[in-house]
Amino acid sequence: MTEPLLTRVPIPEPVTERVGGLVRRSYRIPAGLVIFTHTHPYDHLSVLYSGRCDLYKNGRYAETLTGPRAVFIGKGVSHEIFAITDCLWDCIHAFDEAKAAHDAGDPYALLGVKD
């Protein structure tokens, strides 16, 4: 486990697209950056295509991931990642669940999605 630099910097702008019934957000995360804790009101899949990062769930270190690797993140589980090296990371959400979260008041659930 690597100690993250706890400097808040903007999250890299993801490339967001709707692919069939899915919402795919692709992030290029520079080494040393922390994607701070957040949750979703639905299950989703994350894919680390390349790089190495530490994954934290519910405020605790979960594991160190080396790409390529897929990870299941359960509904309501807080999660954050610390990029040990430059990483290419995707979050994949079901469109219907993301739309329901958006309709319930989550302004980020469909951010960047074009119908």
C-alpha positions, -999 to 999 in steps of 0.1 A, spaced: 0 0 0 13 34 -10 5 65 11 -15 89 -11 -7 126 -14 -37 142 2 -38 172 -21 -72 179 -36 -68 185 -73 -96 185 -100 -106 150 -111 -94 145 -147 -122 152 -172 -135 118 -182 -145 108 -217 -182 98 -212 -203 79 -237 -234 59 -239 -228 25 -254 -261 6 -258 -276 3 -223 -244 13 -206 -227 46 -195 -189 44 -198 -166 70 -182 -130 67 -191 -104 85 -169 -67 90 -175 -54 94 -140 -18 107 -134 4 90 -109 0 105 -74 -36 116 -79 -64 105 -56 -99 101 -69 -116 109 -35 -143 89 -19 -177 88 -35 -206 64 -37 -233 54 -62 -269 42 -55 -263 12 -79 -238 -15 -85 -211 -9 -111 -180 -23 -127 -147 -5 -128 -119 -16 -152 -82 -7 -147 -68 -11 -182 -33 -1 -174 -13 11 -145 -12 4 -108 -34 18 -80 -46 13 -45 -83 8 -40 -101 18 -8 -136 7 1 -156 22 30 -126 41 41 -103 12 43 -75 -1 21 -89 -30 0 -62 -40 -24 -35 -29 -49 -46 -34 -84 -25 -39 -115 -41 -35 -149 -57 -51 -167 -82 -58 -140 -119 -56 -134 -134 -47 -100 -170 -49 -88 -182 -20 -67 -214 -26 -48 -243 -2 -44 -236 23 -16 -200 12 -11 -178 43 -8 -147 40 -28 -116 59 -39 -85 51 -58 -49 63 -55 -29 61 -87 5 47 -80 15 50 -116 -4 66 -145 -37 47 -149 -64 43 -175 -96 36 -156 -132 31 -167 -164 32 -147 -192 13 -163 -228 19 -152 -262 6 -164 -279 36 -182 -313 29 -166 -298 29 -131 -278 61 -137 -309 78 -152 -329 68 -121 -301 83 -99 -301 115 -120 -339 118 -118 -337 114 -80 -314 144 -79 -278 132 -86 -265 159 -111 -234 138 -119 -251 105 -127 -255 114 -164 -230 142 -167 -216 142 -203 -241 115 -216 -257 124 -249 -289 106 -259 
